[in-house]
Amino acid sequence: MNEYHWTPQTWLNFSNRERALVIAGIDMRRAEEKKQEKEAERKAKSKAHR
């Protein structure tokens, strides 16, 4: 909510579908960030073994 500057009242005014969409988007973003983090760790390990 902070990232989008939504107040708690704004969040409560969203329909269940809108909230679900926001939460799904956050979950997808977190999964992508985790994937990128693992890739960066893999590359760092690869360079360390050279």
Jmol script that loads the backbone (N, CA, C; Angstrom):
load data "model"
ATOM      1  N   MET A   1       0.815  -1.187   0.000  1.00  0.00           N
ATOM      2  CA  MET A   1       0.000   0.000   0.000  1.00  0.00           C
ATOM      3  C   MET A   1       0.861   1.253   0.000  1.00  0.00           C
ATOM      4  N   ASN A   2       1.981   1.185   0.687  1.00  0.00           N
ATOM      5  CA  ASN A   2       2.850   2.356   0.743  1.00  0.00           C
ATOM      6  C   ASN A   2       3.390   2.720  -0.624  1.00  0.00           C
ATOM      7  N   GLU A   3       3.754   1.710  -1.392  1.00  0.00           N
ATOM      8  CA  GLU A   3       4.337   1.967  -2.706  1.00  0.00           C
ATOM      9  C   GLU A   3       3.357   2.717  -3.610  1.00  0.00           C
ATOM     10  N   TYR A   4       2.079   2.412  -3.457  1.00  0.00           N
ATOM     11  CA  TYR A   4       1.062   3.034  -4.308  1.00  0.00           C
ATOM     12  C   TYR A   4       0.399   4.230  -3.631  1.00  0.00           C
ATOM     13  N   HIS A   5       0.839   4.542  -2.412  1.00  0.00           N
ATOM     14  CA  HIS A   5       0.316   5.677  -1.651  1.00  0.00           C
ATOM     15  C   HIS A   5      -1.181   5.539  -1.387  1.00  0.00           C
ATOM     16  N   TRP A   6      -1.616   4.288  -1.117  1.00  0.00           N
ATOM     17  CA  TRP A   6      -3.006   4.034  -0.776  1.00  0.00           C
ATOM     18  C   TRP A   6      -3.178   4.113   0.725  1.00  0.00           C
ATOM     19  N   THR A   7      -4.231   4.758   1.137  1.00  0.00           N
ATOM     20  CA  THR A   7      -4.559   4.799   2.553  1.00  0.00           C
ATOM     21  C   THR A   7      -5.341   3.524   2.897  1.00  0.00           C
ATOM     22  N   PRO A   8      -5.432   3.184   4.170  1.00  0.00           N
ATOM     23  CA  PRO A   8      -6.250   2.024   4.549  1.00  0.00           C
ATOM     24  C   PRO A   8      -7.694   2.158   4.061  1.00  0.00           C
ATOM     25  N   GLN A   9      -8.211   3.368   4.070  1.00  0.00           N
ATOM     26  CA  GLN A   9      -9.587   3.573   3.606  1.00  0.00           C
ATOM     27  C   GLN A   9      -9.713   3.254   2.119  1.00  0.00           C
ATOM     28  N   THR A  10      -8.721   3.643   1.345  1.00  0.00           N
ATOM     29  CA  THR A  10      -8.731   3.336  -0.091  1.00  0.00           C
ATOM     30  C   THR A  10      -8.734   1.832  -0.296  1.00  0.00           C
ATOM     31  N   TRP A  11      -7.886   1.137   0.453  1.00  0.00           N
ATOM     32  CA  TRP A  11      -7.810  -0.327   0.341  1.00  0.00           C
ATOM     33  C   TRP A  11      -9.160  -0.958   0.692  1.00  0.00           C
ATOM     34  N   LEU A  12      -9.805  -0.462   1.733  1.00  0.00           N
ATOM     35  CA  LEU A  12     -11.097  -1.015   2.140  1.00  0.00           C
ATOM     36  C   LEU A  12     -12.183  -0.740   1.106  1.00  0.00           C
ATOM     37  N   ASN A  13     -12.021   0.311   0.332  1.00  0.00           N
ATOM     38  CA  ASN A  13     -13.012   0.628  -0.698  1.00  0.00           C
ATOM     39  C   ASN A  13     -12.867  -0.243  -1.942  1.00  0.00           C
ATOM     40  N   PHE A  14     -11.761  -0.935  -2.079  1.00  0.00           N
ATOM     41  CA  PHE A  14     -11.588  -1.834  -3.219  1.00  0.00           C
ATOM     42  C   PHE A  14     -12.536  -3.024  -3.074  1.00  0.00           C
ATOM     43  N   SER A  15     -12.987  -3.522  -4.214  1.00  0.00           N
ATOM     44  CA  SER A  15     -13.804  -4.739  -4.189  1.00  0.00           C
ATOM     45  C   SER A  15     -12.886  -5.929  -3.915  1.00  0.00           C
ATOM     46  N   ASN A  16     -13.482  -7.065  -3.598  1.00  0.00           N
ATOM     47  CA  ASN A  16     -12.685  -8.269  -3.349  1.00  0.00           C
ATOM     48  C   ASN A  16     -11.857  -8.640  -4.575  1.00  0.00           C
ATOM     49  N   ARG A  17     -12.415  -8.453  -5.753  1.00  0.00           N
ATOM     50  CA  ARG A  17     -11.683  -8.765  -6.991  1.00  0.00           C
ATOM     51  C   ARG A  17     -10.477  -7.848  -7.164  1.00  0.00           C
ATOM     52  N   GLU A  18     -10.660  -6.579  -6.864  1.00  0.00           N
ATOM     53  CA  GLU A  18      -9.555  -5.625  -6.989  1.00  0.00           C
ATOM     54  C   GLU A  18      -8.443  -5.967  -5.997  1.00  0.00           C
ATOM     55  N   ARG A  19      -8.820  -6.305  -4.766  1.00  0.00           N
ATOM     56  CA  ARG A  19      -7.821  -6.689  -3.772  1.00  0.00           C
ATOM     57  C   ARG A  19      -7.083  -7.950  -4.206  1.00  0.00           C
ATOM     58  N   ALA A  20      -7.831  -8.919  -4.729  1.00  0.00           N
ATOM     59  CA  ALA A  20      -7.220 -10.163  -5.190  1.00  0.00           C
ATOM     60  C   ALA A  20      -6.236  -9.892  -6.324  1.00  0.00           C
ATOM     61  N   LEU A  21      -6.584  -8.993  -7.216  1.00  0.00           N
ATOM     62  CA  LEU A  21      -5.713  -8.648  -8.331  1.00  0.00           C
ATOM     63  C   LEU A  21      -4.418  -8.005  -7.825  1.00  0.00           C
ATOM     64  N   VAL A  22      -4.533  -7.110  -6.861  1.00  0.00           N
ATOM     65  CA  VAL A  22      -3.359  -6.456  -6.298  1.00  0.00           C
ATOM     66  C   VAL A  22      -2.467  -7.487  -5.615  1.00  0.00           C
ATOM     67  N   ILE A  23      -3.061  -8.361  -4.810  1.00  0.00           N
ATOM     68  CA  ILE A  23      -2.298  -9.375  -4.090  1.00  0.00           C
ATOM     69  C   ILE A  23      -1.625 -10.340  -5.061  1.00  0.00           C
ATOM     70  N   ALA A  24      -2.330 -10.734  -6.119  1.00  0.00           N
ATOM     71  CA  ALA A  24      -1.737 -11.615  -7.124  1.00  0.00           C
ATOM     72  C   ALA A  24      -0.561 -10.937  -7.815  1.00  0.00           C
ATOM     73  N   GLY A  25      -0.696  -9.668  -8.096  1.00  0.00           N
ATOM     74  CA  GLY A  25       0.395  -8.925  -8.722  1.00  0.00           C
ATOM     75  C   GLY A  25       1.613  -8.855  -7.815  1.00  0.00           C
ATOM     76  N   ILE A  26       1.385  -8.656  -6.533  1.00  0.00           N
ATOM     77  CA  ILE A  26       2.482  -8.616  -5.568  1.00  0.00           C
ATOM     78  C   ILE A  26       3.162  -9.977  -5.499  1.00  0.00           C
ATOM     79  N   ASP A  27       2.365 -11.046  -5.469  1.00  0.00           N
ATOM     80  CA  ASP A  27       2.930 -12.395  -5.426  1.00  0.00           C
ATOM     81  C   ASP A  27       3.778 -12.678  -6.662  1.00  0.00           C
ATOM     82  N   MET A  28       3.297 -12.271  -7.821  1.00  0.00           N
ATOM     83  CA  MET A  28       4.054 -12.482  -9.063  1.00  0.00           C
ATOM     84  C   MET A  28       5.356 -11.699  -9.031  1.00  0.00           C
ATOM     85  N   ARG A  29       5.301 -10.482  -8.546  1.00  0.00           N
ATOM     86  CA  ARG A  29       6.501  -9.638  -8.468  1.00  0.00           C
ATOM     87  C   ARG A  29       7.526 -10.250  -7.518  1.00  0.00           C
ATOM     88  N   ARG A  30       7.053 -10.739  -6.358  1.00  0.00           N
ATOM     89  CA  ARG A  30       7.964 -11.358  -5.389  1.00  0.00           C
ATOM     90  C   ARG A  30       8.610 -12.611  -5.973  1.00  0.00           C
ATOM     91  N   ALA A  31       7.840 -13.396  -6.708  1.00  0.00           N
ATOM     92  CA  ALA A  31       8.383 -14.602  -7.330  1.00  0.00           C
ATOM     93  C   ALA A  31       9.461 -14.245  -8.352  1.00  0.00           C
ATOM     94  N   GLU A  32       9.230 -13.212  -9.131  1.00  0.00           N
ATOM     95  CA  GLU A  32      10.206 -12.779 -10.132  1.00  0.00           C
ATOM     96  C   GLU A  32      11.469 -12.243  -9.460  1.00  0.00           C
ATOM     97  N   GLU A  33      11.296 -11.479  -8.378  1.00  0.00           N
ATOM     98  CA  GLU A  33      12.460 -10.959  -7.653  1.00  0.00           C
ATOM     99  C   GLU A  33      13.274 -12.097  -7.051  1.00  0.00           C
ATOM    100  N   LYS A  34      12.594 -13.101  -6.528  1.00  0.00           N
ATOM    101  CA  LYS A  34      13.283 -14.258  -5.948  1.00  0.00           C
ATOM    102  C   LYS A  34      14.056 -15.012  -7.033  1.00  0.00           C
ATOM    103  N   LYS A  35      13.442 -15.144  -8.194  1.00  0.00           N
ATOM    104  CA  LYS A  35      14.092 -15.809  -9.322  1.00  0.00           C
ATOM    105  C   LYS A  35      15.358 -15.044  -9.739  1.00  0.00           C
ATOM    106  N   GLN A  36      15.268 -13.729  -9.821  1.00  0.00           N
ATOM    107  CA  GLN A  36      16.416 -12.911 -10.192  1.00  0.00           C
ATOM    108  C   GLN A  36      17.508 -12.974  -9.135  1.00  0.00           C
ATOM    109  N   GLU A  37      17.113 -13.037  -7.879  1.00  0.00           N
ATOM    110  CA  GLU A  37      18.084 -13.141  -6.791  1.00  0.00           C
ATOM    111  C   GLU A  37      18.861 -14.456  -6.881  1.00  0.00           C
ATOM    112  N   LYS A  38      18.156 -15.544  -7.130  1.00  0.00           N
ATOM    113  CA  LYS A  38      18.821 -16.839  -7.264  1.00  0.00           C
ATOM    114  C   LYS A  38      19.766 -16.849  -8.461  1.00  0.00           C
ATOM    115  N   GLU A  39      19.351 -16.219  -9.547  1.00  0.00           N
ATOM    116  CA  GLU A  39      20.196 -16.140 -10.740  1.00  0.00           C
ATOM    117  C   GLU A  39      21.469 -15.355 -10.430  1.00  0.00           C
ATOM    118  N   ALA A  40      21.322 -14.253  -9.696  1.00  0.00           N
ATOM    119  CA  ALA A  40      22.487 -13.444  -9.333  1.00  0.00           C
ATOM    120  C   ALA A  40      23.429 -14.239  -8.427  1.00  0.00           C
ATOM    121  N   GLU A  41      22.869 -14.995  -7.487  1.00  0.00           N
ATOM    122  CA  GLU A  41      23.692 -15.826  -6.605  1.00  0.00           C
ATOM    123  C   GLU A  41      24.438 -16.898  -7.411  1.00  0.00           C
ATOM    124  N   ARG A  42      23.741 -17.494  -8.371  1.00  0.00           N
ATOM    125  CA  ARG A  42      24.349 -18.522  -9.215  1.00  0.00           C
ATOM    126  C   ARG A  42      25.509 -17.946 -10.003  1.00  0.00           C
ATOM    127  N   LYS A  43      25.313 -16.751 -10.560  1.00  0.00           N
ATOM    128  CA  LYS A  43      26.384 -16.116 -11.326  1.00  0.00           C
ATOM    129  C   LYS A  43      27.548 -15.739 -10.434  1.00  0.00           C
ATOM    130  N   ALA A  44      27.266 -15.291  -9.218  1.00  0.00           N
ATOM    131  CA  ALA A  44      28.333 -14.911  -8.280  1.00  0.00           C
ATOM    132  C   ALA A  44      29.147 -16.149  -7.898  1.00  0.00           C
ATOM    133  N   LYS A  45      28.482 -17.269  -7.667  1.00  0.00           N
ATOM    134  CA  LYS A  45      29.189 -18.505  -7.330  1.00  0.00           C
ATOM    135  C   LYS A  45      30.032 -18.978  -8.504  1.00  0.00           C
ATOM    136  N   SER A  46      29.486 -18.815  -9.703  1.00  0.00           N
ATOM    137  CA  SER A  46      30.211 -19.235 -10.907  1.00  0.00           C
ATOM    138  C   SER A  46      31.493 -18.428 -11.077  1.00  0.00           C
ATOM    139  N   LYS A  47      31.429 -17.139 -10.824  1.00  0.00           N
ATOM    140  CA  LYS A  47      32.615 -16.293 -10.945  1.00  0.00           C
ATOM    141  C   LYS A  47      33.621 -16.593  -9.841  1.00  0.00           C
ATOM    142  N   ALA A  48      33.142 -16.972  -8.674  1.00  0.00           N
ATOM    143  CA  ALA A  48      34.045 -17.258  -7.541  1.00  0.00           C
ATOM    144  C   ALA A  48      34.855 -18.530  -7.771  1.00  0.00           C
ATOM    145  N   HIS A  49      34.326 -19.455  -8.542  1.00  0.00           N
ATOM    146  CA  HIS A  49      35.022 -20.715  -8.787  1.00  0.00           C
ATOM    147  C   HIS A  49      36.011 -20.650  -9.933  1.00  0.00           C
ATOM    148  N   ARG A  50      36.104 -19.543 -10.581  1.00  0.00           N
ATOM    149  CA  ARG A  50      37.026 -19.423 -11.724  1.00  0.00           C
ATOM    150  C   ARG A  50      38.436 -19.226 -11.277  1.00  0.00           C
TER     151      ARG A  50
END
end "model"
wireframe off; spacefill off
backbone 0.3
color backbone group
